[in-house]
Structure formats: structure tokens, C-alpha cells
Amino acid sequence: ELAGIAPVDAPAGDFTRFEKWVSEGMAGKMGYLTDRRAAMRRDARNLLPTARSVICVGKLYNHATPTPAPGQGTIARYAVSRDYHDLLPAALERLAHKLQAVEPFDYKVCVDTAPLLERAYARQAGLGWIGRNTCLINEESGSWFLLGEIIVSLELAPDAPPPDRCGTCVRCIEAC
């Protein structure tokens, strides 16, 4: 439902913030954020050396969820339907194949399991801004979407990042 193009060069500040976050112990026991893959997040060309652009998409998942019966737990909205780790990569592969019918290029499909600063790329692609709650927020759709990327060897015209619309609002911090 959301799509945009980001330049392959992610803003250096995003990786600096990631490094600081890791050094402060915020990754906890999530070793995949601190092992050899941490440094790979600095540059998408670590995943595809010929990369020149990143196609970013957002799949909305803000759909109605069943009300749990008494004594039952609530299921996260993104987990109510089929696993997006199966759905989103398959859809991105189909998109890449359709684009390759026009012009051949190298590509790599990524979902949240790839060592990529996907929120930073999604922001650069115009999908939303990163709020104080660290979620990517789209002005019309909120933060109810999953991210996916196709790193491509094509030089595509990038979209512009939206302005940060949090302003002085701190409702997410107060709610937390």
C-alpha cells in the first residue's frame, strides 16, 4: 500500500544512532543486532555490491482482529494473518521479476531479517517519518505497516523524505 524509492546511501546519522543504541546495551540478547551483521547495516552495498537504489514498501496490517474470549489472550494484529515473512518477500520477488521484464538488473529482496536499517531507508523513500516512539509513521496510515525492500542496481529517482510531524507532541511517550 506504500511505496517509494530511496538512494542507496543511507544518511550517516542513522547508522551512528544505531551504533550508540547498541553500545548502550539496548539490543539486549538480540545477538543478530550486535554480531558481524551490525556493521553490515552501515551500507546496503554490503548486501548487494552493485546497489544504486532501494525500493521501499509498506504493507498495511491495521485490520480488525477478533475479540478474544474470556480467559484468552489478544493476538498482535500483524500476527493474525499469514506470516509476513512468507508473504512480503514473495510479493517483492514478483515485483522484481516484472521490473526485470523491462530492464535486467541485480537485486536483493529484504524483509526485517536482513541487516538493513529499513526504517531509515523507508523514511528516505517518503513512506513516513520516525517518531519519538521509534516507529515509522505515515501521515495517513499511522504506523500500522510492515516494511520490505528491494535493493536494486538501477539508478532510480529518489522520493523525498516527509517532514517530521511530531512537533511538540509527546503523547506516545506519555502513553508509554
BAFI-3210 file (N, C-alpha, C; in Angstrom, 3 decimals, decimal comma, padded with zeros to 6 digits):
// residues 176
n [1|2|3|4|5|6|7|8|9|10|11|12|13|14|15|16|17|18|19|20|21|22|23|24|25|26|27|28|29|30|31|32|33|34|35|36|37|38|39|40|41|42|43|44|45|46|47|48|49|50|51|52|53|54|55|56|57|58|59|60|61|62|63|64|65|66|67|68|69|70|71|72|73|74|75|76|77|78|79|80|81|82|83|84|85|86|87|88|89|90|91|92|93|94|95|96|97|98|99|100|101|102|103|104|105|106|107|108|109|110|111|112|113|114|115|116|117|118|119|120|121|122|123|124|125|126|127|128|129|130|131|132|133|134|135|136|137|138|139|140|141|142|143|144|145|146|147|148|149|150|151|152|153|154|155|156|157|158|159|160|161|162|163|164|165|166|167|168|169|170|171|172|173|174|175|176]
n.u [000,806|002,087|004,752|008,025|011,097|014,444|017,683|020,710|022,627|022,335|021,480|024,241|023,895|021,879|023,062|024,974|023,328|022,245|024,588|025,187|022,909|023,216|025,670|024,863|023,632|021,051|020,181|019,923|019,660|019,620|021,451|021,851|021,794|024,125|026,302|028,517|026,832|026,002|027,745|027,287|024,973|025,601|025,769|023,904|025,119|026,672|025,055|024,289|026,544|026,403|024,440|022,314|019,981|017,120|014,139|011,383|008,758|005,568|003,448|000,222|-001,301|-003,409|-006,004|-009,230|-009,344|-010,209|-012,253|-010,961|-012,011|-013,268|-010,612|-008,784|-005,886|-004,861|-004,096|-001,388|-001,951|-000,489|000,110|-002,171|-002,950|-001,521|002,007|004,037|006,664|006,672|004,799|005,434|008,171|007,704|005,879|007,501|009,470|007,916|007,356|009,974|010,604|008,731|009,668|012,156|011,462|011,315|013,819|016,893|018,467|020,464|019,376|018,234|016,019|014,623|013,395|012,481|014,477|016,929|020,188|019,734|019,107|016,134|013,998|015,228|015,771|013,115|012,082|013,662|012,637|010,202|008,053|007,296|007,868|010,250|009,096|009,003|008,537|010,017|008,897|008,131|006,155|003,365|001,646|-001,084|-001,699|-000,711|001,234|000,868|002,098|004,122|007,513|009,340|011,944|013,527|016,633|018,323|020,215|019,693|019,654|017,501|015,132|015,041|012,536|011,298|012,036|009,458|008,370|009,166|006,546|005,944|006,390|005,765|004,461|004,034|002,581|002,935|005,084|004,093|001,987|003,438]
n.v [-001,200|001,160|002,840|003,714|005,297|005,113|006,622|004,706|005,372|005,567|007,987|009,045|009,616|007,920|005,362|005,979|006,574|004,020|002,548|003,806|003,149|000,339|000,239|001,196|-000,943|-001,533|-003,476|-005,755|-009,232|-009,772|-010,999|-010,918|-008,277|-007,284|-008,780|-009,778|-008,850|-006,342|-004,261|-004,523|-003,167|-000,577|000,029|-000,578|-001,726|-003,702|-005,864|-006,060|-005,558|-004,088|-002,225|000,617|001,933|001,836|000,206|000,785|-000,579|-000,562|-002,628|-002,601|-003,497|-002,982|-004,226|-005,474|-007,317|-010,403|-010,348|-011,453|-014,394|-014,663|-015,110|-015,701|-014,681|-011,651|-011,376|-010,081|-007,650|-007,829|-010,478|-011,924|-012,742|-014,659|-015,370|-012,620|-012,832|-014,766|-013,883|-011,159|-011,171|-012,857|-011,336|-009,129|-010,349|-011,029|-008,439|-007,544|-009,317|-008,507|-005,923|-006,554|-007,523|-005,306|-004,078|-005,615|-006,236|-006,325|-007,562|-007,613|-008,959|-007,848|-008,289|-007,772|-009,449|-009,073|-007,537|-004,469|-001,021|-000,538|001,226|003,712|003,796|003,610|006,014|007,826|007,200|008,357|007,164|007,708|009,383|009,069|008,611|009,852|007,575|005,718|004,392|004,113|006,487|007,031|009,696|009,417|006,722|005,985|003,938|001,363|-000,728|-003,115|-003,416|-003,701|-004,296|-003,800|-004,029|-002,538|-002,573|-000,542|002,906|004,891|007,571|009,208|009,445|012,067|012,560|012,807|015,654|015,812|015,240|015,218|017,395|019,206|017,275|014,716|012,490|009,701|009,105|009,795|007,922|005,573]
n.w [000,000|000,490|-001,104|-002,243|-003,354|-002,317|-002,043|-002,339|-000,483|002,780|005,247|007,176|009,871|010,791|011,017|012,919|015,131|015,471|016,173|018,633|020,105|020,231|021,640|024,084|025,155|024,393|022,646|024,020|024,399|021,750|019,609|016,836|016,232|017,173|016,411|013,699|011,742|012,474|011,586|008,893|008,436|007,905|005,190|002,317|000,171|001,166|001,126|-001,505|-003,771|-006,200|-005,803|-006,265|-005,732|-003,499|-003,333|-001,447|000,497|002,169|003,890|004,850|007,966|009,597|010,361|011,332|014,349|015,895|018,814|021,825|023,579|026,938|029,206|027,269|025,420|023,692|020,277|018,445|015,920|013,490|013,450|013,031|010,480|007,690|007,973|007,536|006,781|004,911|003,007|002,189|001,098|-001,140|-002,649|-003,215|-004,753|-007,007|-007,939|-008,547|-010,640|-012,570|-013,081|-014,117|-016,566|-018,093|-017,901|-017,378|-014,205|-011,188|-008,013|-004,582|-002,329|000,678|003,983|007,366|008,393|007,220|007,432|007,530|007,716|007,772|008,467|008,215|005,452|004,520|005,478|004,003|001,528|001,568|002,875|005,469|008,660|011,329|014,436|017,864|019,285|018,038|015,906|012,420|010,978|009,016|007,564|006,743|007,318|009,785|011,963|011,242|009,553|007,787|006,807|003,738|001,334|-001,858|-002,889|-005,471|-008,566|-010,226|-011,148|-009,735|-009,587|-006,549|-003,956|-001,812|001,645|004,129|006,120|009,628|011,641|014,302|015,934|018,833|020,144|022,539|023,085|022,633|024,255|026,788|026,944|026,996]
ca.u [000,000|003,008|005,957|008,873|012,481|015,478|019,043|021,395|023,396|021,521|022,127|025,233|023,371|021,069|023,948|025,583|022,327|022,182|025,785|025,033|021,860|023,835|026,693|024,169|023,050|019,628|019,865|019,694|020,236|019,382|022,795|021,893|021,985|025,441|027,384|029,114|025,793|025,808|028,498|026,709|023,860|026,131|025,669|023,150|026,015|027,194|024,135|024,301|027,626|026,056|023,255|022,287|018,727|016,359|012,685|010,833|007,307|004,908|002,233|-000,641|-001,897|-004,389|-007,315|-009,958|-008,926|-011,296|-012,230|-010,684|-012,978|-012,762|-009,529|-007,849|-005,048|-005,024|-003,049|-000,930|-002,628|000,325|000,236|-003,472|-003,000|-000,330|003,282|004,513|007,986|006,395|004,019|006,078|009,253|007,149|005,319|008,619|010,077|007,058|007,587|011,302|010,538|008,000|010,569|013,222|010,946|011,563|015,273|017,583|019,249|020,713|018,534|018,130|014,803|014,851|012,339|013,180|015,542|018,188|020,891|019,487|018,383|014,980|013,230|015,959|015,505|011,696|011,938|014,254|011,774|008,968|006,961|006,893|008,948|010,499|008,569|009,688|008,332|010,923|008,157|007,959|004,756|002,848|000,624|-002,447|-001,916|-000,145|002,422|000,349|002,558|005,365|008,413|010,104|012,795|014,257|017,854|018,470|021,380|019,191|019,680|016,123|014,938|014,551|011,466|011,774|011,515|008,453|008,790|008,848|005,297|005,706|006,362|005,941|003,615|004,729|001,561|003,441|005,964|003,205|001,265|004,379]
ca.v [000,000|002,299|002,546|004,847|004,993|005,763|006,455|003,612|005,940|005,954|009,062|008,552|009,781|006,768|004,296|006,471|006,349|002,570|002,165|004,319|002,323|-000,955|000,415|001,427|-002,210|-001,572|-004,669|-006,874|-010,512|-009,971|-011,068|-010,583|-006,830|-006,891|-009,596|-009,291|-008,207|-004,946|-003,390|-004,614|-002,214|000,735|000,291|-001,618|-002,385|-004,906|-006,941|-006,121|-004,627|-003,238|-001,437|002,056|002,469|000,903|000,325|000,506|-000,753|-000,757|-003,447|-002,275|-004,636|-002,464|-004,786|-005,892|-008,574|-010,967|-010,079|-012,728|-014,911|-014,500|-016,011|-015,852|-013,521|-010,906|-011,641|-008,874|-007,527|-008,297|-011,935|-012,553|-013,397|-015,448|-014,760|-011,688|-013,268|-015,579|-013,118|-009,956|-011,481|-013,414|-010,215|-008,322|-011,123|-010,849|-007,080|-007,504|-010,023|-007,649|-004,836|-007,112|-007,710|-004,036|-003,872|-006,518|-005,608|-007,133|-007,131|-008,442|-008,700|-007,833|-008,002|-007,398|-010,376|-008,665|-006,486|-003,237|-000,030|-000,378|002,441|004,848|003,795|003,908|007,466|008,486|006,921|009,114|006,385|008,294|009,916|008,251|009,350|009,718|006,196|004,983|003,782|004,889|006,926|007,590|010,672|008,912|005,345|005,731|003,073|000,009|-001,405|-003,877|-002,888|-004,581|-003,551|-004,442|-003,287|-002,734|-001,976|000,536|004,274|005,366|008,886|009,005|010,267|012,956|012,215|013,760|016,376|015,225|015,879|015,073|018,720|019,187|016,195|013,667|011,531|008,324|008,977|009,792|006,648|004,528]
ca.w [000,000|000,484|-001,879|-002,579|-003,722|-001,509|-002,560|-001,647|000,634|003,925|005,999|008,146|011,227|011,179|011,479|014,164|016,188|015,682|016,930|020,001|020,700|020,529|022,677|025,355|025,603|024,087|021,855|024,929|023,984|020,313|019,063|015,413|016,117|017,690|015,854|012,446|010,915|012,886|010,681|007,545|008,349|007,518|003,754|001,604|-000,788|001,809|000,752|-002,972|-004,139|-007,345|-005,437|-006,557|-005,192|-002,663|-003,441|-000,118|000,529|003,451|003,799|005,993|008,672|010,557|010,076|012,539|014,973|016,694|020,249|022,492|024,546|028,318|029,558|026,156|025,168|022,445|019,292|017,749|014,622|012,368|013,530|012,852|009,165|007,370|008,354|006,514|006,316|003,724|002,036|001,668|000,155|-002,378|-003,404|-003,707|-005,850|-008,179|-008,422|-009,162|-011,929|-013,514|-013,458|-014,947|-017,921|-018,777|-017,957|-016,445|-013,144|-009,991|-006,891|-003,380|-001,571|002,134|004,948|008,602|008,787|006,576|008,174|006,798|008,515|006,898|008,769|007,638|004,016|004,316|005,680|002,836|000,381|001,718|003,451|006,744|009,476|012,521|015,581|019,162|019,733|017,148|014,797|011,203|010,983|007,774|007,961|006,513|007,775|011,103|011,995|011,088|008,351|007,807|005,782|002,865|000,416|-002,943|-003,195|-006,921|-009,224|-011,071|-010,624|-009,796|-008,975|-005,184|-003,401|-000,746|002,972|004,606|007,319|010,932|012,047|015,738|016,545|020,300|020,662|023,287|023,526|022,657|025,433|027,953|026,962|027,349]
c.u [000,850|004,238|006,714|010,280|013,417|016,820|019,748|022,197|022,455|022,235|023,031|024,713|022,551|021,948|024,630|024,619|022,205|023,377|025,682|024,012|022,423|024,826|026,079|023,467|021,585|019,223|019,610|020,403|020,003|020,725|022,911|022,048|023,391|026,600|027,900|028,108|025,566|026,496|027,932|025,606|024,309|025,826|024,958|024,020|026,744|026,316|024,084|025,336|027,297|024,886|023,419|021,034|018,068|014,874|012,120|009,314|006,830|003,609|001,399|-001,198|-002,910|-005,786|-007,943|-009,422|-010,080|-011,137|-011,986|-011,797|-012,414|-011,704|-008,522|-007,078|-005,366|-003,837|-002,673|-001,537|-001,796|000,428|-001,086|-003,562|-001,718|000,936|003,816|005,910|007,864|005,743|004,798|007,254|008,732|006,574|006,436|009,361|009,254|007,262|008,938|011,288|009,785|008,897|011,684|012,755|011,171|013,056|015,942|018,415|019,484|019,778|018,660|016,885|015,127|013,531|013,101|014,276|016,889|018,859|020,857|018,737|017,121|014,122|013,889|015,711|014,047|011,428|012,466|013,375|010,423|007,815|006,460|008,091|009,108|010,124|009,390|009,571|009,180|010,202|008,187|006,470|004,419|001,682|-000,798|-002,715|-001,373|001,096|002,046|000,795|003,885|006,211|009,096|010,868|013,276|015,452|018,144|019,716|020,968|019,364|018,273|016,022|014,357|013,371|012,056|011,218|010,483|008,992|008,424|007,620|004,991|005,612|006,642|005,128|004,463|003,735|002,069|004,322|005,112|002,453|002,173|004,696]
c.v [001,265|001,907|003,829|004,371|005,782|005,630|005,369|004,126|006,388|007,081|008,502|008,632|008,603|005,633|004,705|006,260|004,860|002,108|002,597|003,457|000,965|-000,802|000,675|000,173|-002,377|-002,806|-005,883|-008,127|-010,800|-009,894|-010,711|-009,079|-006,392|-007,689|-008,991|-008,563|-006,751|-004,000|-003,416|-003,586|-000,821|001,061|-000,874|-002,344|-003,565|-006,114|-007,144|-005,101|-003,685|-002,296|000,038|002,723|001,403|001,211|-000,101|000,397|-000,900|-001,500|-003,191|-003,543|-004,177|-002,950|-005,266|-007,220|-009,094|-010,591|-011,403|-013,109|-014,696|-015,560|-016,236|-014,549|-012,854|-011,207|-010,318|-008,839|-008,073|-009,820|-012,658|-013,296|-014,194|-014,669|-013,882|-012,035|-014,187|-014,730|-011,973|-010,262|-012,033|-012,296|-009,346|-009,038|-010,970|-009,459|-006,984|-008,184|-009,204|-006,506|-005,342|-007,397|-006,453|-003,810|-004,811|-005,730|-006,617|-006,640|-008,093|-008,002|-008,790|-007,612|-007,828|-008,356|-010,019|-007,567|-005,161|-002,282|000,362|000,832|003,668|004,930|004,151|005,405|008,212|008,312|007,617|008,354|006,956|008,894|009,018|009,080|009,135|008,300|005,211|004,250|004,709|005,213|007,551|008,496|010,137|007,578|005,041|004,856|001,601|-000,648|-002,082|-003,388|-003,991|-003,735|-004,452|-003,532|-003,583|-002,044|-000,854|001,885|004,834|006,727|008,692|009,917|011,114|012,490|013,252|014,536|015,582|015,957|015,708|016,436|018,635|018,065|015,152|012,601|010,109|008,089|008,932|008,471|005,507|004,601]
c.w [000,000|-000,324|-002,167|-002,883|-002,826|-002,217|-001,753|-000,446|001,740|004,657|007,101|009,580|011,705|011,698|012,780|015,333|016,513|016,524|018,391|020,764|021,109|021,676|024,052|025,867|025,265|023,273|022,744|024,462|022,503|019,594|017,599|015,188|016,518|017,104|014,546|011,556|011,288|011,916|009,269|007,341|007,910|006,062|003,067|000,589|-000,157|001,484|-000,759|-003,454|-005,292|-007,047|-005,762|-005,999|-004,324|-002,851|-002,089|-000,200|001,966|003,232|005,046|006,638|009,718|010,185|011,373|013,055|015,818|018,168|020,960|023,474|025,948|028,632|028,445|025,956|023,840|021,543|018,626|016,355|013,468|012,339|013,294|011,524|008,944|007,695|007,227|006,027|005,100|002,634|001,387|000,741|-001,177|-003,252|-003,982|-004,838|-007,129|-008,786|-009,136|-010,529|-012,973|-013,984|-014,373|-016,370|-018,758|-018,967|-016,949|-015,424|-012,028|-008,888|-005,726|-002,641|-000,084|002,868|006,252|009,059|008,150|007,410|007,409|007,715|007,743|007,219|008,154|006,134|003,732|004,501|004,467|001,599|000,487|002,326|004,772|007,446|010,694|013,736|016,840|019,713|018,930|016,017|013,595|011,114|009,636|008,143|007,810|007,215|009,158|011,016|011,807|009,795|008,588|006,644|004,994|001,870|-000,721|-003,204|-004,667|-007,457|-010,177|-010,379|-010,817|-009,108|-007,577|-004,853|-002,279|000,597|003,417|005,809|008,574|011,453|013,540|016,423|018,037|020,948|021,389|023,773|023,597|023,894|026,702|028,074|027,409|028,840]
res [e|l|a|g|i|a|p|v|d|a|p|a|g|d|f|t|r|f|e|k|w|v|s|e|g|m|a|g|k|m|g|y|l|t|d|r|r|a|a|m|r|r|d|a|r|n|l|l|p|t|a|r|s|v|i|c|v|g|k|l|y|n|h|a|t|p|t|p|a|p|g|q|g|t|i|a|r|y|a|v|s|r|d|y|h|d|l|l|p|a|a|l|e|r|l|a|h|k|l|q|a|v|e|p|f|d|y|k|v|c|v|d|t|a|p|l|l|e|r|a|y|a|r|q|a|g|l|g|w|i|g|r|n|t|c|l|i|n|e|e|s|g|s|w|f|l|l|g|e|i|i|v|s|l|e|l|a|p|d|a|p|p|p|d|r|c|g|t|c|v|r|c|i|e|a|c]
***
